[in-house]
Amino acid sequence: MKKIFPLLLLALCASYGGAQEPSAFGAGDLDSAEPYGLSESERHILKNKRAIEALQKTLLKQQQIVQRNSERIDGLQSIIEGWNGQIAEFERSIRKIEDMNRSIAELEGKTEALAKSQSENFEQIRIVLQELGTLIDSINEKYVDKERFNRLESAFLEFKEAYESYMKKIDLSSKSNAQIFKDAKQLYKKKKYADAKRYFTYLIKNHYKPATSNFYLGEIAYRNGRYKDAIGYYKRSASLYDKSSFMPTLLLHTAISLQKIGDKEQAKEFYNSLISLYPESKSAAVARKKLAKL
């Protein structure tokens, strides 16, 4: 573009240098809108003049386009700067989210540790909820007799007590084993089975009166209709010490639990053992009546 201007200017000057003065009647007037009477050189000059004017118009348009593009670029720069600000804010938000995720991960770790320490309680709650679900399904399908309704109510109360006991978070380590054992029996008598179970379980872990504690855990399971669990506790208790004063009750409730789960042959054996070993006991009298109906 820069090389065109000098050539055009030289051509224009050369043409004007050889031009003649315009006549008095306007002939040869190159500035006229409709020039006439032009010589060959004047026509050439006019042609170059018009070419320059066209070029000037083109340059003006190009300058206007450049100006508009410059304004657009400025606008885009403003938009980009705004986006940069938004991106920076977004990055700050991302960092906050990452910090929150780390906090959540730490909280999950603490929750898992707490859940692990309370695994036995949670497991029992799960069992109770499962039994509740089964019983509720039965309620929806058919009539529920009084015994099953009582079991449902008992299971619900145990769950309620277990939940309340967990929320209290009583620290048993501050008490002696003897005091815990005394408190556990009181809780059992008051039918606060969830708390009593936690106390007796704690005593077993501390190796304090494990035979008696297993017996009471069996009784708690028996009272709540969890007969398979009751049988397991009774067997552990008897294997640890079979001369205790509660043996007649243990044998009777083992036999009843076996009968409840459908194992009649084993139930008969335990009824007979109870009658043979403790013939004068109240439990033996109950066993005779139960055995007669089998």
Secondary structure, DSSP 8 states (H G I E B T S, - for coil): -TTHHHHHHHHHHHHHHT-----TTSTT-TTSSS--S--HHHHHHHHHHHHHHHHHHHHHHHHHHHHHHHHHHHHHHHHHHHHHHHHHHHHHHHHHHHHHHHHHHHHHHHHHHHHHHTHHHHHHHHHHHHHHHHHHHHHHHS---HHHHHHHHHHHHHHHHHHHHHHHT--GGGS-HHHHHHHHHHHHHTT-HHHHHHHHHHHHHTTSSHHHHHHHHHHHHHHTT-HHHHHHHHHHHHHH-S-STTHHHHHHHHHHHHHHTT-HHHHHHHHHHHHHH-TTSHHHHHHHHHHHH-
